[in-house]
Amino acid sequence: MIAKRLIISGQVQGVGYRDWLVSAARKAGLIGWVRNRADGTVEALIAGEADAVEDVARACRRGPRMAIVDEITETLAEMPMGREFSKRPTV
């Protein structure tokens, strides 16, 4: 099991990115969360089996249909608390 923190930049707010990521992460059996940030980026903590985490992280480079992803910064992270993947409020 691994956990990664992603900071996704580009045209990623107002295009359904968080809902898309919640769906993709749940389908992959991941836990964690996703939220918008005041600077216009999307932040996510994705955790689970290594292959599933890597698959979802790669999918984040495309995102939903209306998104334009310019860059993703990935760092290893601590495992999140909880048993599901959720959408959090903007910070």
N, C-alpha and C positions, 0 to 999 in steps of 0.2 A: 504494500500500500504506500502510495506517495501522495503528497499535496503540493500544488503549485498555486502561486498568486500571479494573476495576469492583469496587466494594465493595457487596455486596448484603446488605441487612439485612431482618430479619423472621423468620418461621419457615422457615429455609432450611437448617438442619442436621438430619440424621436423616430426611429426606424424599426422598432420592435426587437432590438438586439437582446434585451434582458429576457423577454418572454421566449425568444428563440433559444437562448442559452439554457434557460430552465428546462425546456422541453428536451434539448439535446443531452443535457447532463443527467436528467432523470432516466431517459431512455438507455443511457450507458451505465446506469447504476451508480452514479457518483453522488457524493454528498458535498455540501458547501453552500455557497451563496454568490449572488451577483448584485451589483448596485451601480447606479450612475454616480459620478463625482462632479462637483461644482466646476471643475476645470474642463468639462466636456468629454472626459474619458469614461470608460466603463471599467470597473474593477471586479474581478472574480476570484474566488478561492475554490478550486476544484480538487477533489480528493477521491481516491479509490484505487482500484487495481491499476498498475502502471500503464498497461496497454490502453485501457479505457481513458485514462487521463491524457495520454499522448494523442489519442485519436480526437478527443474533444478539443484539446489545445490546437491541433492542426485545423479542425473545422472552424475554430474561432477566427482564423485568418480570412475566411470567406464571410462568415456570419450570415444573417438573413439577406434576402434579395435586395433590399434597399440600402444596405450598409456599404460603406466604403472604408475598409480597414487599411490604415496607413502603416501602423506599427503595433507590435505586441511585445511588451517587456515581460519576461517570465522569470520568476524566482521560486526556489523551493521554499516551502512554508510548513508551519506546524499543522498537524491534523485538526480540522475544525470540530467543534462540538456539534452534536446533533446527529440525526439519522436520515436527513433528506437534503435536497437541494432547494433553496428558496431565493426569492427576490427580496432585497432589503431596500430601505429608503435611501435617497440621495444623501451624500455627505459633502 
